[in-house]
Every structure is written in C-alpha cells, then in structure tokens.
Amino acid sequence: MTQTVQVSNNTINPEKVDTDILVQEFLAFTLGQEEYGIDILKVQEIRGYEAVTRIANAPEFLKGVINLRGIIVPIVDMRIKFNLGVPTYDQFTVVIILNIEGRVVGMVVDSVSDVMTLLPEQVRPAPEMGTTFSGDFLIGLGTLEERMLILVDIVKLMSSAEMGLVDEVV
C-alpha cells in the first residue's frame, strides 16, 4: 500500500521522492502585517496570553516570567524584540512555548495561523538588508503559492548573546 503525504495542494508519493530531500514543517505566526515561521520541532505548546511577573532591570523585550506547571519560563515579546511597534494584547495574542536544548522559553506573538510544510526548493535565501533584524537569525524565505513566510532560526535567536535565554549551541 502506497502512503501519500499532503503538501498544500500537491500530493507527493514518498516512493518517488529523493531521500536526500528534507521536508520541513514550520509553525506560522504573525507579527504585525508579516508572517513568520519557526521549526515546529522546537514548539512544545501554544497558550493564550496571560499576565507575566516582571523582572527588575530586564531588557524591554523580556516581558517577565510565568510559572508553567512548576517551571519558571521567561517570556519574550517578539514584536518588541523585532522593533515592530507597540504590542497590543487581545484574544488572538498567544504565547508559543519553545523547548530549545532542554530550556523552556515562551515567545509572545500576535497570532498563530497554521503549520506549513516546505520542500527545499520552496525556501529561498534571505536578502541582505541593513535592518535592525540581523540576518544571522534568518533561515530564509518560505514560499507557498501566494504566501511568503520569514523563516527564523529560533535556536540561534534565543541563544544569541543579546537574548541570553538559552546556552549557546555549538
């Protein structure tokens, strides 16, 4: 019996797919008008936004911490981190709980839309731009039909010296 994998509107027969091709899944989320994606394997859970406990002298993007079933989890507001204007918290605002190298971290985003499956040819290199968002944290741009997803290397971002939330990954 042949098993098929559904990728958008295209059906792929795994027996005819080159085994060197790595299909990747990304959790798509929005910040302002843009759509971003992170590796779905780093996502532990998705929760509604709740009040956090502020930490004195923490950077502005570090909203504070929450107690998640006995684990103290730092919460990063990605809209503040990426300098995308004043964040608003409403019924769509969510916290994506990440598990990176055994460390649990939360990130506040405007909303989560879906999981996108991308083939390597659907990921384009990120253009070089002189912006406040370092290209070091970008995997590239994912394209699927009319959608474009800014793919973020969440491990590199969370382990960067500025963030310091996860031990640097070698």
N, C-alpha and C positions, 0 to 999 in steps of 0.2 A: 504494500500500500504506500503510495507516494504522499508525503506530507508537504503542504504548501505553507509559505509564510506570507502574510499580507503586509505589504509596504505601500501605504497610501492607496492609490487605485490600481497599482501594478501587482500582479501575483507572480511570485518567484518560485520556481521549482528548485529546492535545495540541491538536488542531484546534478543540476546543470549550472550551479553557481560555483565559481572558482573558490576553492577552500582558503585561498590567501586573502580573499576579500573579507574585511571585518565590518559587519553591520553594527552600527552603534545606535543606542537609544538615548535620547535626551529629554529631560523634563523641561517643557517650555513654560516660561513665566514672563510677565510683563513688568516693566518699569517705565512709567510714563507712556509714551507712544511706541516704544521699542519692545521687541520680543527677544528674549534671551533663552539660552539653553545650557543646561549642565548635565553631566553624566548621571543617568538615572541610578547607576550602581552606588553612587555616593549619597543618595537620598534614603533616609531612614523612615521619615514620615512627614506628613503635611498637616499643620494645625491652624486653626483660626488664630488671629492676633489677640493677644491678651496683654494686660499691663505687665511691665517689667520692673525689676528693682534696679534703680540707677546705681552706678558705681562712681564714687568721687574721683575726679581727675581723669576719667576715661575719655578717649577721643570721642568726638561728637557722633561718629557713625556707630559706635558701640552703645546701643540703647540701654543695655543693662544685662541682667541675668534672669532666668526663670528656673524654677525647680520642676524638673521633668522626671517624675517618679523616682525622686531621691538623687537625681543627678543635676548639679548646677550647670546650666547651659548658657554660655554667652550668646547674646542676640545682636546681630549686625543689621542695621538698616541699609540695604543696598542702594536705595535712592539717595541717601546722604553720602554713602561711600563713593558712588559714581557721580556725585555733584549734579543730580537731575532735578533740582528744585526742592521745594518744601514738601515733605511727605504728608499725605492725608491717610488717615486710618478709617476704613469703612468695613462693610460686611464682606467685601471681596479681598481685603488685605489678609495675607496668610504668612505663616512662618514655615519655611522649609527647614526641617531638622536634618542636618547632614551628619554622617559618620565618616570622618576622614582620618585614616591611620589610627583608628581607635578613639579619636577625640570627637565628642559630640558638640556641634556648633549650630546655632539657628540663624537663618537669614530672613529678614522681612522683605517681602516683595508685594507689588500691587495686586497681582492675581496670578493664578496658575491656570494654564489652558489645557494642555494635554501632553502626551508622550509622543515624540516624533522619532521614527526610525529612519536613519540616514545611511546610505551607501557611501563609500569613499568618494565617488565622483560627484556626490551632492554637497561635499564640503570644499569650499574654496578658501584659499589663504586670505587672511585679513589684510586689508591695505594698510600701508604705513601712513599714520596720521600723527600730527603733533597735538594730541589731546591730553586731557587730564587722566584719561583711562589708558594705562600702559598696555601696549600690545603684547607684553610678556605674559599677560593673563588670558590672551585670546587663543583659541584653537583655530578659529576661522569663522567663516560664514556658511551656515547651512541653508540650502535652498531646496524647497519642495513646492512645486507648482508656483503659485503666486506669493508664497511666504518666504521670508528671509529671517533666519534666526542667528543672533550673535552668540557664538558658542564660547563659553567661558571655561577656562581651566580652573575649576573651583579649588582644586588641591593647591595649585601654585598661588592663587589669590589668598586663600586662608593661611598659607604657610609663609607668605611674604613678610619681610621684616616690619613693614608698616602695620600689618594686621596682627602678626604675632600670636594668632589663636591656635595654630597647630604647629608642632615641631616641624622644622624644615625637612622636606622629603628629599632624599638623595637620589 
